[in-house]
Amino acid sequence: MVRRETDRYAAQNRRARFDYLIEDTLEAGMMLTGSEVKVLRQGHASIAESYATEQGGELWLINAHIPEYKSATRFNHEPRRARKLLVHRKELNRLLGAIKREGVTLVPISIYFNDRGIAKLELGLAKGKKKADKREAEKSRDWQRDKARIMREKNR
């Protein structure tokens, strides 16, 4: 997926890359109401504890929190309702096959607006990391930071 500067994040799940090893990413549309889009444009959504699952041959985003729009009248939405995800049938079959065969999880990474102003969800095909894997990732990140610091001081 090509990320452009015009893409604007509405919500990010920063914990996803720490807790999971992201093998593949894909872009999915979401079926939203008007008040949900307005709240997303304000940047008040949270996808930290959400996940995507298959129900009835369709993909659904579960437990994503998009708070109610304060200026809406009686046509407001429920904050934690399940939202249908829109993907092509081929992608859906590929994802469902990977989930059943390999035991991977669909983790939402971010919600953003593309260059046409349409809200999109970036999903990651992920495997859970063990505690040792997390420690190893932290060690390598620390070493890269220290190495960059040493090289900067050496070049002065």
NORKAKA-V64499 format. One record per run of one state. SS is the DSSP state (helix for helix, strand for strand, loop for the rest). FROM is the first residue (numbers start at 1). LEN is the number of residues. If there is no record, write none. Layout:
ss & from & len
SS & FROM & LEN
SS & FROM & LEN
This chain:
ss & from & len
loop & 1 & 7
strand & 8 & 5
loop & 13 & 2
helix & 15 & 5
strand & 20 & 11
loop & 31 & 3
helix & 34 & 9
loop & 43 & 3
strand & 46 & 1
loop & 47 & 4
strand & 51 & 5
loop & 56 & 2
strand & 58 & 5
loop & 63 & 2
strand & 65 & 1
loop & 66 & 17
strand & 83 & 4
loop & 87 & 2
helix & 89 & 14
loop & 103 & 2
strand & 105 & 9
loop & 114 & 5
strand & 119 & 10
loop & 129 & 2
helix & 131 & 24
loop & 155 & 2
